[in-house]
Amino acid sequence: MAIIRCAVTGALGNVGYSLAFFVASGMLFGPKQKIALHLLEVPGLAGPLEGLRMELEDCAFDTLEEIRTGSDPFVIFQDIDYA
């Protein structure tokens, strides 16, 4: 099964933050589907966005294979399947 790449915009907002964990846990695409999360946030929030990355990594979700973070939509939306 190929990795699904899913972008979450406004990743540090209330909805985006909750959605990131929902997707990473396998609740959206199923417990066997590998996920690559692409997290987009406005410029200037790189520090807190890295904090979110660490929180997701600490959860050790079996489905989460990769996390990309940034504020450039051309980079974050590259090669995604869902947003």
N, C-alpha and C positions, 0 to 999 in steps of 0.2 A: 504494500500500500504506500503510495507516494505521500510525502509530507504536504499538509495543507498550510498555506501561508495566509494568515489573517491579520489585517491591520485594525488597530483600535486608535481612533483619533480622540484627542482630549483625554489621554490616558490617566491624567492625574485628577480629573474631575470625578464627581460622585458616580456617575454612570460609567464612565470609561474605566475607572479603577475596579469597580465590581465586575464589569464585563471581562476585563483581562483575566481575572481569576476563574470566572465561569468558563471561558474558552480554554484556558490552560489546564483546567482540571479534567477536561474530556466531556463535560456536560453538554456541550453544543454539538460536537461531531462524533461523539462516542468514545468509550473507554479504550479502544484499541487504535484510534486514529492519531498519528503523530502530528504535532502542531508546531509551526514556527510563528511566533507572535512578533508583529511589527508595531511598535508603540510610538505614536506621534504626539508631540506636545509643542507648545509655542516656544520660541527662542527664549533663553534665559532660565529655563527650568531643567537644565541638564542634570544638576545635582539631585533634585528630588526624583527625576525620572530614573536615575541610576539606583536610587533607593527602592523604587518599585521593582526594578529588575532584580535586585538582591532579595526582596521579599518573595518574588515568584520562584527564584532559584532555591531559596530556603524551603519552600513547600515540597520540592522534589517530586513534582507531578510526573508520573510515568509517561504521559502524553506529550509533555513539553520538551521539544528538541532544541529549539533555538529562540533567542530573543534579540531583536534589533530595536534600538531606540534612537530617536533623533527629532529634529525640528524641520528637516527638509522633506517636504512631501514627495519630491521627485525620487528621493532615495528610499523613503519608507514605503511608498506605494509600488516600488519596483518588484515585479514578479509575484504580486499577491493574488490570491484566489478569491478572497472575501474581505469586505471592509465593513 
